[in-house]
């Protein structure tokens, strides 16, 4: 019986990492993930698939590491001996990247170089072949004249996060061309889910919808309501990541739905799910505006459709409904705890 494929995922505890882990486990992989050391558990998104390492047949292992620590990354790659590496780790909040530009670039840009070097060194030392995936981003396009954006659209990033992602993208291309690494970049447009972090705009909206519906809050404060984005479901997008590494030749692909709406329209759709008018509950706050804005992002994923056979399966309407239903249920649990006189964990129930 052949040994199972081994995959190494950085950023495994994030939204994409958790969905990708579930996908790979369903395909029989052994999955290894890199997590940062913290004084509290930060792996809640992996709870559905996590098993104690002492149980028989466990195929998910977690390793402490950090994208700023080249030595540890090198050690993890040599220990895991992966067939596939998925680099999903980053400080990924665009607005926060203006407040933490150096860390954002260190983890996202230099972190990619550290991991690429670890993979290259492992290949040279062992003669093994590793397939590498780099999580590129639609934020790399930034200020665009062409809509929709394709793999050939020039990059003009408008944030430290976007700049870091451009560096990591071209570093991956360079390692592919210079060293023959089987390295592919997925230029993923905005992808959301009930597992999205609560400070990201879509989740902030749907979480507020649930709490406002149940009277736990009255307003939600957002930034630029007129920004337009191409939103899809993260569970669909991780399948595209896997498909890229199954191809004979590495390449770069835009992954998107091809449909674009504004933040304002997303608000309207989400509040309508519970019979509310967003205009009565949504306010803008200048603190949430970016110093340099990205107005419109819309992806053209026809290359991925042709080469990978990938298409999004979840509509925007289904995505909004999924997220609102999840956060409405979370608000019901919160309300039950409050009614029973239990204090909420620090930070829960407060606007971010």
C-alpha positions as CSV (number, residue, x, y, z in Angstrom):
1,X,0.0,0.0,0.0
2,X,1.6,3.3,-1.0
3,X,2.4,5.9,1.7
4,X,-0.1,8.8,1.9
5,X,0.9,12.1,0.6
6,X,2.2,14.6,3.2
7,X,1.1,18.2,3.0
8,X,2.6,21.1,5.0
9,X,0.3,24.1,5.6
10,X,1.4,27.4,7.0
11,X,-1.4,29.5,8.3
12,X,-3.3,26.3,9.0
13,X,-5.3,27.8,11.9
14,X,-6.9,30.4,9.6
15,X,-10.0,30.3,7.5
16,X,-8.4,28.9,4.4
17,X,-6.1,26.6,6.3
18,X,-9.0,24.9,8.1
19,X,-10.9,24.3,4.9
20,X,-7.8,23.1,3.1
21,X,-7.0,20.7,5.9
22,X,-10.5,19.2,5.7
23,X,-10.2,18.8,1.9
24,X,-6.7,17.1,2.1
25,X,-7.8,14.8,5.0
26,X,-10.8,13.7,2.9
27,X,-8.3,12.8,0.1
28,X,-6.2,10.6,2.4
29,X,-3.3,13.0,3.1
30,X,-1.2,13.3,6.2
31,X,-1.5,17.0,7.1
32,X,1.1,19.0,9.0
33,X,0.4,22.5,10.0
34,X,2.5,25.4,11.3
35,X,1.0,27.4,14.2
36,X,2.4,30.2,16.3
37,X,3.0,29.7,20.0
38,X,0.5,31.5,22.1
39,X,-0.7,31.4,25.7
40,X,-4.2,30.4,24.6
41,X,-5.5,28.0,22.1
42,X,-5.7,29.5,18.6
43,X,-6.8,26.4,16.7
44,X,-10.6,26.6,17.1
45,X,-11.2,26.4,13.3
46,X,-9.5,23.0,13.3
47,X,-11.8,21.6,16.1
48,X,-13.9,19.5,13.6
49,X,-10.9,17.5,12.5
50,X,-8.4,17.7,15.3
51,X,-7.6,14.5,17.2
52,X,-5.2,13.9,20.0
53,X,-1.8,12.9,18.6
54,X,-1.8,9.8,20.8
55,X,-4.9,8.3,19.1
56,X,-4.3,5.7,16.5
57,X,-4.4,6.7,12.9
58,X,-4.1,10.5,13.5
59,X,-3.3,12.2,10.2
60,X,-3.1,15.8,11.4
61,X,-0.1,17.1,13.2
62,X,0.7,20.7,14.4
63,X,4.2,22.2,14.7
64,X,5.1,25.4,16.5
65,X,6.8,27.8,14.1
66,X,6.7,31.3,12.7
67,X,7.2,32.9,9.3
68,X,9.8,35.2,10.8
69,X,11.9,32.3,12.0
70,X,13.9,30.7,9.1
71,X,15.7,28.1,11.3
72,X,12.4,26.7,12.5
73,X,10.8,26.6,9.1
74,X,13.8,24.8,7.7
75,X,13.6,22.2,10.6
76,X,9.9,21.7,10.1
77,X,10.3,21.0,6.3
78,X,13.1,18.5,6.9
79,X,11.1,16.8,9.7
80,X,7.8,16.6,7.7
81,X,9.4,15.8,4.3
82,X,6.3,17.1,2.5
83,X,5.2,16.3,-1.0
84,X,3.2,19.5,-1.1
85,X,3.6,22.8,0.7
86,X,0.8,25.4,1.0
87,X,2.0,28.9,2.1
88,X,-1.1,30.5,3.5
89,X,0.4,32.4,6.4
90,X,0.3,36.2,6.5
91,X,-0.8,39.2,8.5
92,X,-3.8,39.4,6.2
93,X,-5.9,42.3,7.4
94,X,-5.3,45.0,4.8
95,X,-6.3,48.0,7.0
96,X,-4.1,46.7,9.9
97,X,-1.2,46.4,7.5
98,X,-1.0,50.2,7.4
99,X,-0.6,50.2,11.2
100,X,1.9,47.2,11.2
101,X,3.8,47.6,7.9
102,X,7.1,46.1,9.0
103,X,5.6,43.0,10.6
104,X,3.2,42.6,7.6
105,X,6.1,42.6,5.2
106,X,8.4,40.5,7.4
107,X,5.8,37.7,7.7
108,X,4.2,37.9,4.3
109,X,7.1,38.8,2.0
110,X,10.3,37.7,3.7
111,X,8.4,34.8,5.2
112,X,7.7,33.5,1.8
113,X,11.4,33.7,0.9
114,X,12.3,31.8,4.1
115,X,9.9,29.0,3.3
116,X,11.0,28.9,-0.4
117,X,14.6,28.6,0.7
118,X,13.7,25.8,3.2
119,X,11.9,23.9,0.4
120,X,14.8,24.5,-2.1
121,X,17.4,23.3,0.5
122,X,15.3,20.2,1.2
123,X,15.1,19.4,-2.5
124,X,18.8,19.8,-3.0
125,X,19.7,17.7,0.1
126,X,17.3,14.8,-0.5
127,X,16.7,15.0,-4.3
128,X,13.0,14.9,-3.4
129,X,10.4,16.9,-5.4
130,X,8.1,19.2,-3.6
131,X,5.1,21.1,-5.0
132,X,4.7,24.6,-3.5
133,X,1.6,26.8,-3.4
134,X,1.8,30.6,-2.7
135,X,-1.3,32.4,-1.6
136,X,-1.3,35.5,-3.8
137,X,-4.0,38.1,-3.5
138,X,-6.2,40.3,-5.6
139,X,-4.9,43.1,-3.4
140,X,-1.8,42.9,-5.5
141,X,-3.7,44.6,-8.4
142,X,-4.6,47.6,-6.3
143,X,-5.2,50.6,-8.4
144,X,-6.4,49.1,-11.7
145,X,-7.4,50.5,-15.0
146,X,-8.5,47.1,-16.4
147,X,-11.6,45.3,-15.1
148,X,-11.9,42.4,-14.7
149,X,-8.3,41.5,-13.8
150,X,-6.5,38.5,-15.3
151,X,-3.1,36.9,-14.7
152,X,-1.6,39.4,-17.1
153,X,-3.0,42.5,-15.4
154,X,-0.1,44.7,-14.0
155,X,0.2,45.0,-10.2
156,X,-0.2,48.4,-8.5
157,X,-0.6,47.5,-4.8
158,X,-2.1,50.1,-2.5
159,X,-1.2,48.8,1.0
160,X,1.7,47.3,2.8
161,X,-0.2,44.0,2.6
162,X,-0.5,44.2,-1.1
163,X,3.2,45.2,-1.5
164,X,4.2,42.1,0.6
165,X,2.0,39.9,-1.5
166,X,3.6,41.2,-4.7
167,X,7.0,40.4,-3.4
168,X,6.0,36.9,-2.3
169,X,4.4,36.3,-5.7
170,X,7.4,37.3,-7.8
171,X,9.7,35.5,-5.4
172,X,7.7,32.3,-6.0
173,X,7.9,32.9,-9.8
174,X,11.6,33.5,-9.5
175,X,12.2,30.2,-7.6
176,X,10.2,28.4,-10.3
177,X,12.3,29.9,-13.1
178,X,15.7,29.9,-11.3
179,X,15.6,26.6,-9.5
180,X,12.9,24.6,-11.3
181,X,10.7,24.5,-8.3
182,X,7.2,23.2,-8.9
183,X,5.7,26.5,-7.5
184,X,2.3,28.0,-8.3
185,X,0.6,31.1,-7.2
186,X,-3.1,31.4,-6.7
187,X,-4.3,35.0,-7.1
188,X,-7.4,34.6,-5.0
189,X,-10.0,37.3,-4.9
190,X,-12.0,37.9,-1.7
191,X,-13.2,34.6,-0.2
192,X,-15.4,34.5,2.8
193,X,-17.2,32.0,5.1
194,X,-18.6,31.6,8.6
195,X,-14.9,31.0,9.7
196,X,-13.8,34.4,8.5
197,X,-12.2,36.5,11.2
198,X,-14.6,38.8,12.9
199,X,-12.8,42.0,12.0
200,X,-13.0,41.4,8.3
201,X,-15.8,43.4,6.7
202,X,-18.1,40.6,5.5
203,X,-18.0,38.8,8.9
204,X,-18.2,42.0,10.8
205,X,-21.5,42.7,8.9
206,X,-23.0,39.3,9.3
207,X,-22.0,39.1,12.9
208,X,-23.7,42.5,13.5
209,X,-26.8,41.3,11.6
210,X,-27.3,38.5,14.1
211,X,-26.6,40.6,17.2
212,X,-28.8,43.5,16.0
213,X,-31.7,41.1,15.1
214,X,-31.6,39.9,18.7
215,X,-31.2,43.3,20.3
216,X,-27.6,42.8,21.5
217,X,-26.4,45.9,19.6
218,X,-28.0,48.6,17.4
219,X,-25.3,49.8,15.1
220,X,-22.3,48.6,13.1
221,X,-19.5,51.0,12.0
222,X,-17.8,50.4,8.7
223,X,-15.4,52.1,6.4
224,X,-15.8,52.7,2.6
225,X,-19.3,51.3,1.7
226,X,-18.7,52.0,-2.0
227,X,-15.7,49.7,-2.4
228,X,-16.5,46.9,-4.8
229,X,-15.2,43.4,-4.5
230,X,-15.5,39.9,-6.1
231,X,-16.6,37.7,-3.2
232,X,-16.7,33.9,-3.2
233,X,-16.8,31.0,-0.7
234,X,-13.5,30.0,0.9
235,X,-14.5,26.3,0.8
236,X,-14.6,26.4,-3.0
237,X,-11.4,28.3,-3.3
238,X,-9.2,25.9,-1.4
239,X,-10.1,23.2,-4.0
240,X,-8.4,25.4,-6.6
241,X,-5.2,25.5,-4.5
242,X,-5.1,21.7,-4.5
243,X,-5.8,21.5,-8.2
244,X,-2.9,23.7,-9.0
245,X,-0.5,21.3,-7.3
246,X,-1.9,18.4,-9.2
247,X,-0.9,19.8,-12.6
248,X,2.2,18.6,-14.5
249,X,3.5,22.1,-14.8
250,X,3.3,24.9,-12.3
251,X,1.6,28.2,-13.2
252,X,-0.3,31.1,-11.8
253,X,-4.1,31.4,-11.7
254,X,-6.7,34.0,-10.9
255,X,-9.4,32.4,-8.7
256,X,-12.7,34.5,-8.6
257,X,-16.4,34.4,-9.3
258,X,-16.3,37.1,-11.9
259,X,-19.1,39.0,-10.2
260,X,-18.6,42.2,-8.2
261,X,-20.8,44.1,-5.7
262,X,-20.2,46.9,-3.3
263,X,-19.8,46.7,0.5
264,X,-23.1,48.6,0.6
265,X,-24.9,45.9,-1.4
266,X,-23.4,43.2,0.8
267,X,-24.9,45.0,3.8
268,X,-28.2,45.2,2.1
269,X,-28.3,41.5,1.3
270,X,-27.2,40.5,4.7
271,X,-29.6,42.6,6.7
272,X,-32.4,41.6,4.3
273,X,-31.9,38.0,5.4
274,X,-33.5,38.8,8.8
275,X,-36.0,41.4,7.5
276,X,-34.0,44.5,8.4
277,X,-33.0,47.7,6.5
278,X,-29.3,48.1,6.6
279,X,-29.7,51.9,6.4
280,X,-31.1,52.0,9.9
281,X,-28.1,50.2,11.4
282,X,-24.9,50.9,9.3
283,X,-22.8,53.9,10.0
284,X,-19.4,54.9,8.6
285,X,-16.3,55.7,10.7
286,X,-13.3,57.4,9.2
287,X,-11.1,55.2,11.4
288,X,-11.9,52.2,9.1
289,X,-10.9,54.0,5.8
290,X,-7.6,53.1,4.3
291,X,-5.0,55.8,3.6
292,X,-5.0,54.6,0.0
293,X,-8.1,52.8,-1.2
294,X,-8.7,50.0,-3.7
295,X,-12.0,50.9,-5.4
296,X,-12.8,47.9,-7.6
297,X,-11.6,44.3,-7.8
298,X,-13.2,41.8,-10.2
299,X,-11.5,38.6,-11.3
300,X,-11.4,36.7,-14.6
301,X,-10.9,33.0,-13.7
302,X,-11.3,31.6,-17.3
303,X,-7.7,30.3,-17.2
304,X,-8.4,28.3,-14.1
305,X,-11.7,27.0,-15.6
306,X,-9.9,25.8,-18.7
307,X,-6.7,24.4,-17.2
308,X,-7.9,23.2,-13.8
309,X,-11.6,22.5,-14.5
310,X,-12.4,24.7,-11.5
311,X,-15.6,26.7,-11.0
312,X,-17.1,28.2,-7.9
313,X,-20.0,26.1,-6.7
314,X,-21.4,28.5,-4.1
315,X,-23.3,31.7,-5.2
316,X,-23.0,35.0,-3.4
317,X,-26.6,34.6,-2.2
318,X,-25.8,31.2,-0.7
319,X,-22.7,32.6,0.9
320,X,-24.5,35.5,2.5
321,X,-27.2,33.2,3.8
322,X,-24.7,30.7,5.2
323,X,-22.8,33.5,7.1
324,X,-25.9,35.2,8.4
325,X,-27.4,31.9,9.7
326,X,-24.2,31.0,11.4
327,X,-23.9,34.4,13.1
328,X,-27.6,34.5,14.0
329,X,-27.1,31.2,15.8
330,X,-24.0,32.5,17.6
331,X,-26.0,35.6,18.7
332,X,-28.7,33.3,20.1
333,X,-26.1,31.5,22.2
334,X,-24.7,34.8,23.4
335,X,-28.2,35.9,24.3
336,X,-28.8,32.7,26.3
337,X,-25.6,33.2,28.2
338,X,-26.5,36.8,29.0
339,X,-30.0,35.9,30.1
340,X,-28.5,33.3,32.4
341,X,-26.2,35.9,33.9
342,X,-23.0,34.6,32.5
343,X,-20.2,37.1,31.6
344,X,-18.9,36.9,28.1
345,X,-15.3,36.2,27.3
346,X,-13.2,39.4,27.1
347,X,-13.8,41.2,23.8
348,X,-16.9,39.1,22.8
349,X,-19.9,41.2,21.9
350,X,-17.9,44.4,21.2
351,X,-17.6,46.1,17.8
352,X,-14.1,45.7,16.3
